Amino acid sequence: MAATAAAAARRVNVNVGVLGHIDSGKTALARALSTTASTAAFDKQPQSRERGVTLDLGFSCFAVPLPARLRAALRAPDAAAEPGAPPPLLQVTLVDCPGHASLIRTIIGGAQIIDLMMLVIDVTKGMQTQSAECLVIGQIACQKLVVVLNKTDLLPEGKRQAAIEKMTKKMQKTLENTKFRGAPIIPVAAKPGGPEAPETEAPQGIPELIELLTSQVPVPARDPSGPFLMAVDHCFSMKGQGTVMTGTILSGAISLGDSVEIPALKVVKKVKAMQMFHTPVTTALQGDRLGICVTQFDPKLLERGLVCAPGSLHTVHAAVISVEKVPYFRAPLQTKAKFHVTVGHDTVMGRLMFFSAAPDAPDPAPAPAPATSFDLSREYLFQEQYVCKDAGTGGDTEDGKAAGPAADGRRAPRQQWALVEFEKPVTCPRLCLVIGSRLDADIHANTCRLAFHGVLLHGMEDRNYAETALPSLRVFKLKHKHGLVERALDDCSVIGRSLFKKETNIQLFVGLKVQLSTGEAGVIDSAFGQSGKFKVHVPGGLSPESKKILTAALKKRGRAGRGEGTSQDEGAERTEPAQHVTLSLSFKRYVFDPHKRMVQSP
């Protein structure tokens, strides 16, 4: 057992996602590559076998000698340093994701645990709807891509090479405007002859694909420090042993005998045994594929979710997230709209409210990495919808017009955020990936359902967050009202109208500053009568020019009101400067201020 555990400890694990459209041959490819299968590999579930499609994440692996570049980067021990010790291995865990459109939640969950993505394309069909969605997910969730052109055996032998070259050029063009430009593309036949072909038919191109994957896998980020966190994707009982939770360690490390918490259930259990692909181990760390055995726990209570060091995760009812719109999503992202929000393996409905830096605040440049905290002390401007940086790319509104500049005429802000209010509480780590989708869209329509992505920056744990936490989120709406000066009362006061409705409580606005179009600044003093008129005090007094304009206008109204004057008089009146004097009132109203106060800058 000790030798086995030591050998297992010398494996460096990387996770490679197998994604693509349904029936592109992903599971057949995973089977052709793998030497070891987990309990959840190759569509072992009865429902998967019955329907002939992958319904859940499948896990399998193969191992090759650890490449020198990874050995140097990870400072892995050399076999020569320990006589008799086996050489270190690179273990490639294949995460076989479903391809059906209705299982996008599972695909998104699987994509968040991978180091490299294999996009599997049926060479006879090319890019299909879910191929494109998987490519979008890959751009959000991982840094490296390998495109596998599968089913090359179905191409006519005489035209095979030409067809492969044509599809390779098409895929290169597809990738040109993505982060995966220049990604390697390789042809294979994972199951020559199709699913019903005899097993004697050897796969084609698999050794070349293994060599390519070995050269392409990135140096994995592996840090044993920090709290233990594992994404559990399967949970089942083993007779005489207990309950096994299998998953991928997202952070930290774990050892035999440690306690783990299932935070969604508020349950803490001790680790009785651990295995990596049927091999017992005593320790495991970030990036490893692991099975944990605990006792006295009903596996039906946890289909998938998170397991962590006790007390290290928190459950949130709402959160502030950074937001980046998926350019292929054609509809606008509107405040108050509901989206399917995926956080880790959880997908729940959430209502969004968008906002950005205040107009008078310096607009922060987007950081190369997500900010580790959200600054609640700053002020933010409410937005009716996400403002697209490029009005020509994915920024169409429902009426077909581009949603380019912000409504107040500003350029699109560099950084935008959203408040997400979840319909059900979500248990998640800080700074986790958030993906928003419209999964209720027609799966047969040729449209992207992935709407936005971001990072969870600030969680609100209190169930009563609307009263306890939201008032500290200083998001405001800018309000602008316009009215007219009816007449001057004296040198330092005027009567205004058309700014408020008759039923408005003008007392709420007393003390607010207004600006006259003639240049004077005034302060709302009181209501004037019952019709919505109001008195404005002008501390500096009206200028002679303003008094002349108001007096001329008043004279004109007075004559017209008496019905006096001849046509000659009316002609003379039209030459008088009867210019309207307007009033403008601007103020902020904070969205979450329980008192709904109106605030003006000093």
Buried (B, 14 or more C-beta within 10 A) or exposed (E): EEEEBBBBBBBBBBBBBBBBBBBBBBBBBBBBBBEBBBBBBBBEBEEBEEEEBBBBBBBBBBBBEBBEEBBEEBEBEEBEEEEEBEEBBBBBBBBBBBBBBEBBBBBBBBBBBBBBBBBBBBBBEBBBBBBBBBBBBBBBBBEBBBBBBBBBBBBEEEEBEEBBEEBBEBBBEBBEEEEBEEBBBBBBBBBBEEEEEEEEEEBBBBEEBBEBBBEBBEEBEBEBEBBBBBBBBBBEBEEEEBBBBBBBBBBBBBEBEBEBBBBBEEBBBEBBBBBBBEBBBBBBBBBBBBBBBBEEBEBEEBEBBBBBBBEBBBBBBBBBBBBBBBBBBBBBBBBEBBBBBBBBBBBBBBBBBBBBBBBEEEBBEEEEEBBEEBEEEEBBBBBBBBBBBEBEEBBBBEEEEBBBEBEEEBEBBEBBBBBBBBEEBBBBBBBBBBBBBBBEBEBEEEBBBBBBBBBBBBBBBEEEBBEEBBBEBBBBBBEEBEBBBBBBBEEBBBBBBBBBEEEEEBEEBBEBBBBBBBEBEBBBBEBBEEEBBBBBBBEEEBBEEBBEBBEBBBEBEEBEEEEEEEEEEEEEBEEEEBEEBBBEBBBBBBBBBEEEEBEEEE
